[in-house]
């Protein structure tokens, strides 16, 4: 079982354009779709589509139609009663796969809402293999909310391993005081976390590995760093690896990072090697990028072609 927490879920509306976005002009939409979104929910959708057990914990107003969207997507979830509907995010995707996202901040949540979320996560995560804390925090919850979640979960016997996929102040707080087993930033989020500029005098994978090694294993167990179309880097206490994706016709990058994390955890849950976990993460991320909207890739969507993985030299 892999449990996910999405503290700030969203209804993702994706508008497909037949031509590049023309700012300030009127354009016709080619198609429109709606998906239940939020990073943790996306992870659960991919895991379920690949036959793994997963459940999503999230705040949900009893009158919010977001719950019906989750049910229609066959996402098992544990709702935590709150007031106020989930936010709606808008993505504009043109025919070349270039996406423009407009994300709303979400409804302000109270300290009581946060405490209820933590209680629900502790109950759901008992005996799970992984707990995934993913996405932004809604207004009202403190930057160190995920740190509090981790402490509460680890205070109970048989606690799961913990993966974190967030950014900014929330990620900094987790790395400073939460000791997660895995983080999944992209290269820009990693640089922001470490307050550095990546060295453009060396290839991107090597530059990313240098920064990640400053965190692993002292502050985090491992770092799985996605590089968009360039692939991904995995750094553990035992080494570092870089993998490149198969040829991909990009249709929407929304949710690709979440799918990468799901693919990584799918492989890890079978006892796969670090190289195979990295390869699986890249395959699922690439498959998501080839699908429109925020669709969850299944094994049938995985793209053909090799995913070369090589070890990166020690610093």
C-alpha positions as CSV (number, residue, x, y, z in Angstrom):
1,X,0.0,0.0,0.0
2,X,1.2,3.5,-0.9
3,X,-0.7,6.4,0.8
4,X,-0.7,9.9,-0.6
5,X,-1.6,13.2,1.0
6,X,-2.8,16.1,-1.2
7,X,-3.4,19.0,1.1
8,X,-4.3,21.4,-1.7
9,X,-6.2,19.3,-4.4
10,X,-7.4,20.9,-7.6
11,X,-9.8,20.4,-10.5
12,X,-7.5,20.5,-13.5
13,X,-9.0,22.0,-16.6
14,X,-6.9,21.5,-19.7
15,X,-7.6,23.4,-22.9
16,X,-6.0,22.0,-26.0
17,X,-5.1,24.6,-28.6
18,X,-4.6,23.8,-32.3
19,X,-2.0,26.6,-32.6
20,X,0.6,28.3,-30.4
21,X,-0.9,30.5,-27.6
22,X,-1.3,34.1,-28.9
23,X,-1.3,36.4,-25.9
24,X,-3.9,39.1,-26.0
25,X,-5.9,37.5,-28.8
26,X,-9.0,35.4,-29.1
27,X,-8.4,31.7,-30.0
28,X,-10.7,28.7,-30.4
29,X,-10.2,25.7,-28.2
30,X,-9.5,22.4,-29.9
31,X,-10.8,20.4,-26.9
32,X,-11.3,20.7,-23.1
33,X,-11.0,18.0,-20.4
34,X,-11.3,18.0,-16.6
35,X,-9.3,15.7,-14.3
36,X,-9.1,15.3,-10.6
37,X,-5.7,16.8,-9.8
38,X,-3.2,17.6,-7.1
39,X,0.2,15.9,-7.0
40,X,-0.7,13.2,-4.5
41,X,-3.9,12.3,-6.3
42,X,-2.0,12.1,-9.5
43,X,0.4,9.6,-7.9
44,X,-2.5,7.5,-6.6
45,X,-4.1,7.5,-10.0
46,X,-1.0,6.2,-11.7
47,X,-0.4,3.6,-9.0
48,X,-3.9,2.3,-9.3
49,X,-3.8,2.2,-13.1
50,X,-0.7,0.0,-12.8
51,X,-2.4,-2.4,-10.4
52,X,-0.8,-1.2,-7.1
53,X,-2.7,-0.5,-4.0
54,X,-3.0,3.2,-3.1
55,X,-5.3,5.6,-1.4
56,X,-5.4,9.4,-1.4
57,X,-6.0,11.5,1.7
58,X,-7.4,15.0,1.0
59,X,-9.6,17.7,2.4
60,X,-13.1,17.7,0.8
61,X,-16.2,19.7,1.4
62,X,-19.2,17.4,1.4
63,X,-20.9,19.6,-1.2
64,X,-17.9,19.9,-3.5
65,X,-18.5,18.1,-6.9
66,X,-14.7,17.3,-6.8
67,X,-15.7,14.1,-4.9
68,X,-17.7,12.9,-7.9
69,X,-14.8,13.6,-10.2
70,X,-12.6,11.5,-8.0
71,X,-15.1,8.6,-8.0
72,X,-15.5,8.8,-11.7
73,X,-11.7,8.5,-12.0
74,X,-11.8,5.4,-9.8
75,X,-9.6,7.0,-7.2
76,X,-10.0,5.5,-3.7
77,X,-9.8,8.3,-1.2
78,X,-10.1,9.2,2.5
79,X,-11.9,12.6,2.7
80,X,-11.3,15.0,5.6
81,X,-14.3,17.2,6.1
82,X,-13.6,20.9,5.5
83,X,-15.6,23.9,4.2
84,X,-14.8,25.3,0.8
85,X,-14.4,23.7,-2.6
86,X,-11.1,22.5,-4.1
87,X,-9.4,25.1,-6.3
88,X,-9.5,24.9,-10.1
89,X,-6.3,25.1,-12.1
90,X,-6.1,25.9,-15.8
91,X,-3.7,24.6,-18.4
92,X,-3.4,25.8,-21.9
93,X,-1.6,23.2,-24.1
94,X,-0.7,23.9,-27.8
95,X,-0.1,21.3,-30.5
96,X,3.6,21.3,-29.9
97,X,3.2,20.4,-26.2
98,X,4.0,23.8,-24.9
99,X,1.9,24.3,-21.7
100,X,0.9,27.5,-19.9
101,X,-0.4,26.9,-16.3
102,X,-2.5,29.1,-14.1
103,X,-2.7,27.8,-10.6
104,X,-5.0,29.2,-7.9
105,X,-3.9,29.3,-4.3
106,X,-6.8,27.4,-2.9
107,X,-9.2,27.9,0.1
108,X,-7.6,29.0,3.4
109,X,-7.5,26.1,5.8
110,X,-7.6,26.4,9.6
111,X,-5.3,24.8,12.2
112,X,-8.2,22.4,13.0
113,X,-8.3,21.4,9.3
114,X,-4.6,20.7,9.5
115,X,-4.9,18.6,12.6
116,X,-7.7,16.6,11.1
117,X,-5.6,15.9,8.0
118,X,-2.7,14.7,10.1
119,X,-5.0,12.4,12.1
120,X,-6.4,10.9,8.9
121,X,-2.9,10.4,7.4
122,X,-1.6,8.6,10.5
123,X,-4.6,6.3,10.4
124,X,-4.3,5.6,6.7
125,X,-0.5,5.1,6.7
126,X,-0.3,2.5,9.4
127,X,1.4,-0.5,7.8
128,X,1.9,1.1,4.4
129,X,5.1,0.8,2.5
130,X,5.3,4.5,1.5
131,X,3.6,7.7,2.4
132,X,3.8,10.4,-0.3
133,X,3.4,14.0,0.8
134,X,2.9,15.9,-2.4
135,X,2.1,19.4,-3.7
136,X,1.7,22.9,-2.4
137,X,0.2,23.8,0.9
138,X,-3.1,25.7,1.0
139,X,-3.2,29.2,2.6
140,X,-3.5,28.9,6.4
141,X,-1.2,25.8,6.8
142,X,2.3,26.6,8.0
143,X,5.4,26.0,5.8
144,X,6.5,23.2,8.2
145,X,3.1,21.3,8.0
146,X,4.7,18.4,6.3
147,X,7.3,18.2,9.1
148,X,4.4,17.9,11.6
149,X,2.9,15.1,9.4
150,X,6.2,13.2,9.3
151,X,6.6,13.4,13.1
152,X,3.1,12.2,13.8
153,X,3.4,9.3,11.3
154,X,6.7,8.2,12.7
155,X,5.5,8.3,16.3
156,X,3.3,5.3,15.5
157,X,4.7,1.7,15.2
158,X,5.1,0.2,11.7
159,X,5.6,3.7,10.1
160,X,6.0,3.8,6.3
161,X,8.9,5.3,4.4
162,X,8.2,8.9,3.4
163,X,8.6,10.6,0.0
164,X,8.1,14.3,-0.4
165,X,7.3,16.1,-3.6
166,X,6.9,19.8,-3.0
167,X,8.9,23.0,-3.4
168,X,9.9,26.3,-1.9
169,X,9.6,26.9,1.8
170,X,7.7,23.7,2.4
171,X,10.5,21.6,0.9
172,X,13.2,23.6,2.8
173,X,11.4,22.9,6.1
174,X,11.1,19.2,5.3
175,X,14.8,18.9,4.4
176,X,15.9,20.9,7.4
177,X,13.9,19.0,10.0
178,X,11.9,16.2,8.5
179,X,14.6,13.7,7.4
180,X,12.4,12.2,4.5
181,X,13.5,9.0,2.9
182,X,13.1,10.4,-0.6
183,X,12.6,13.9,-2.2
184,X,11.6,14.4,-5.8
185,X,12.4,18.0,-6.9
186,X,13.1,19.1,-10.5
187,X,16.4,20.7,-11.2
188,X,15.2,24.2,-10.6
189,X,13.5,23.3,-7.3
190,X,16.7,21.5,-6.2
191,X,18.8,24.6,-6.9
192,X,16.3,26.8,-5.0
193,X,16.4,24.3,-2.1
194,X,20.2,24.5,-1.8
195,X,20.3,28.3,-2.6
196,X,22.7,27.7,-5.4
197,X,23.0,28.3,-9.1
198,X,23.7,25.1,-11.0
199,X,27.1,25.1,-12.7
200,X,26.5,25.6,-16.4
201,X,30.1,24.7,-17.0
202,X,29.3,21.0,-16.6
203,X,26.5,18.8,-18.0
204,X,23.2,19.2,-16.2
205,X,23.1,15.7,-14.7
206,X,26.6,16.1,-13.1
207,X,25.7,19.6,-11.8
208,X,22.5,18.2,-10.2
209,X,24.3,15.3,-8.7
210,X,26.8,17.6,-7.0
211,X,24.0,19.6,-5.3
212,X,22.0,16.5,-4.4
213,X,25.1,14.8,-2.8
214,X,25.2,17.8,-0.4
215,X,21.8,16.6,0.9
216,X,22.1,12.8,0.7
217,X,22.4,11.1,3.1
218,X,22.9,13.8,5.7
219,X,19.4,15.3,5.4
220,X,17.5,13.0,3.0
221,X,17.7,9.3,2.3
222,X,17.7,9.8,-1.5
223,X,16.9,12.4,-4.2
224,X,15.1,11.6,-7.4
225,X,15.6,14.8,-9.5
226,X,13.6,15.1,-12.7
227,X,15.1,17.1,-15.6
228,X,12.1,17.3,-17.9
229,X,12.9,16.1,-21.4
230,X,16.5,15.5,-20.4
231,X,15.6,12.6,-18.1
232,X,16.3,12.3,-14.4
233,X,19.0,11.8,-11.8
234,X,18.9,9.5,-8.7
235,X,21.3,10.1,-5.8
236,X,21.4,7.6,-2.9
237,X,24.0,7.0,-0.2
238,X,25.5,4.3,-2.4
239,X,25.8,6.2,-5.7
240,X,24.3,8.4,-8.4
241,X,22.8,7.5,-11.8
242,X,21.4,9.4,-14.8
243,X,18.8,8.2,-17.2
244,X,17.5,9.6,-20.5
245,X,13.9,9.1,-21.8
246,X,12.8,7.3,-24.9
247,X,11.7,9.4,-27.9
248,X,8.6,11.3,-26.8
249,X,6.0,13.5,-28.6
250,X,5.1,15.8,-25.8
251,X,1.4,16.7,-25.6
252,X,1.2,18.0,-22.0
253,X,3.8,18.1,-19.2
254,X,1.2,18.5,-16.5
255,X,1.5,15.6,-14.0
256,X,4.6,14.2,-15.7
257,X,6.7,14.6,-12.5
258,X,4.0,13.0,-10.4
259,X,3.9,10.1,-12.8
260,X,7.7,9.8,-12.6
261,X,7.4,9.5,-8.8
262,X,4.7,6.9,-9.1
263,X,6.8,4.9,-11.6
264,X,9.8,5.1,-9.3
265,X,7.7,3.8,-6.3
266,X,6.2,1.1,-8.4
267,X,9.6,-0.3,-9.1
268,X,10.9,0.2,-5.6
269,X,8.0,-1.6,-4.1
270,X,9.0,-4.7,-6.0
271,X,12.6,-4.6,-4.6
272,X,14.1,-3.2,-7.9
273,X,17.6,-1.9,-8.0
274,X,18.2,1.9,-8.0
275,X,18.9,1.8,-11.7
276,X,15.6,0.1,-12.4
277,X,13.7,2.5,-10.1
278,X,15.2,5.4,-12.0
279,X,14.3,3.8,-15.4
280,X,10.7,3.1,-14.3
281,X,10.3,6.7,-13.1
282,X,11.5,8.0,-16.4
283,X,9.3,5.7,-18.4
284,X,6.2,6.8,-16.5
285,X,7.0,10.5,-16.7
286,X,7.6,10.2,-20.5
287,X,4.3,8.4,-20.9
288,X,2.4,11.1,-19.0
289,X,4.0,13.8,-21.2
290,X,2.7,12.0,-24.3
291,X,-0.9,12.1,-23.0
292,X,-3.2,15.1,-23.1
293,X,-4.4,16.8,-20.0
294,X,-3.6,15.3,-16.6
295,X,-4.1,11.8,-17.6
296,X,-2.6,9.0,-15.6
297,X,-0.4,6.6,-17.7
298,X,-0.9,2.9,-17.4
299,X,1.6,0.2,-18.5
300,X,-0.1,0.2,-21.9
301,X,0.9,3.8,-22.4
302,X,4.6,3.3,-21.7
303,X,6.6,4.3,-24.8
304,X,8.8,1.9,-26.7
305,X,12.5,2.5,-26.8
306,X,15.4,2.1,-24.4
307,X,16.0,4.2,-21.3
308,X,19.7,4.3,-21.0
309,X,21.0,4.6,-17.4
310,X,24.6,5.3,-16.5
311,X,26.4,5.8,-13.2
312,X,27.7,9.2,-12.5
313,X,31.2,9.6,-11.3
314,X,31.8,10.4,-7.6
315,X,32.6,14.0,-6.8
